[in-house]
Amino acid sequence: MEKSSFESVFMLTSSRSAEPRLTFDRLILRCDKSNNDIINSSPWNWSICMGERLSIMSSNSFLKYQLMAILSGFVHPISGDFEIFGSLSWPLGGEGGLDSKLTIGQGFDFVSSVYSDCLEASLISVDDFFDVLQSCSIYSSMRLKDLIKEQKDFFYMMLSIIFSFDIYLVPSDRSKYLMTREARPLRNLLNKQLSNSKSMVTISINNRFKREFCNRGMVLGPRGEILFHGDLEEAIAYESQTVKIASETESEEIQFDIAGHLTNSDSNSDQNDIF
């Protein structure tokens, strides 16, 4: 397929009349881990709209990490800003904010008190939340520090999904976990939450995950230049034919360790108070 076949669908929003959920305004970010002076070739001025579940694709894994870290509030952009219209999740599956001595029930109560509005809007009931956990032998009286790794992975992902955010952030390593056999109940619940015109940003390299959860794709060059933005399948095809794909080993090195700042955000909130 020739590059020209994509030109008619290249655009910076899925619909010019669609309601934006996340807007970048002259945003400049680092593009090279070893050289702070290497930044994106031109400022980002684009939006993610309601119902747009966007897969960010690039051979530059550090660039994708920077984007996710900036949205998560872990690092600041070089310059520029972004605006969130609605509620933004922490990176799905993140473990921050909960003391390991807390029980499952206590941890859930704490996060629920912070994200009460997102819990009220959830399409997943609290009873369903605990029923799914119990199906994996995870009980509300168990302490977090006593969970084995598989139980921790499941619990923290479930905790991320029960809240109805307007925008979900999905790191690459967590998308890989979601496509495992053990995580099938979680995939079903995430699909349920996303069915209500929710938006998503992911840097997943897993095409199975992309095809199940995304409807749009953006291919970025190594300096953050937008090579393609449009239909997901066409973005996957464009990437496979024109961009050197980063190895899964390299991409999966990027993991998010959320420190304990759990606060909600809306369009009037300071971007640094996302977590």
Order of alpha helices (4+ residues) and beta strands (2+ residues): beta-beta-beta-alpha-beta-beta-alpha-alpha-alpha-alpha-beta-alpha-alpha-beta-alpha-beta-beta-alpha-alpha
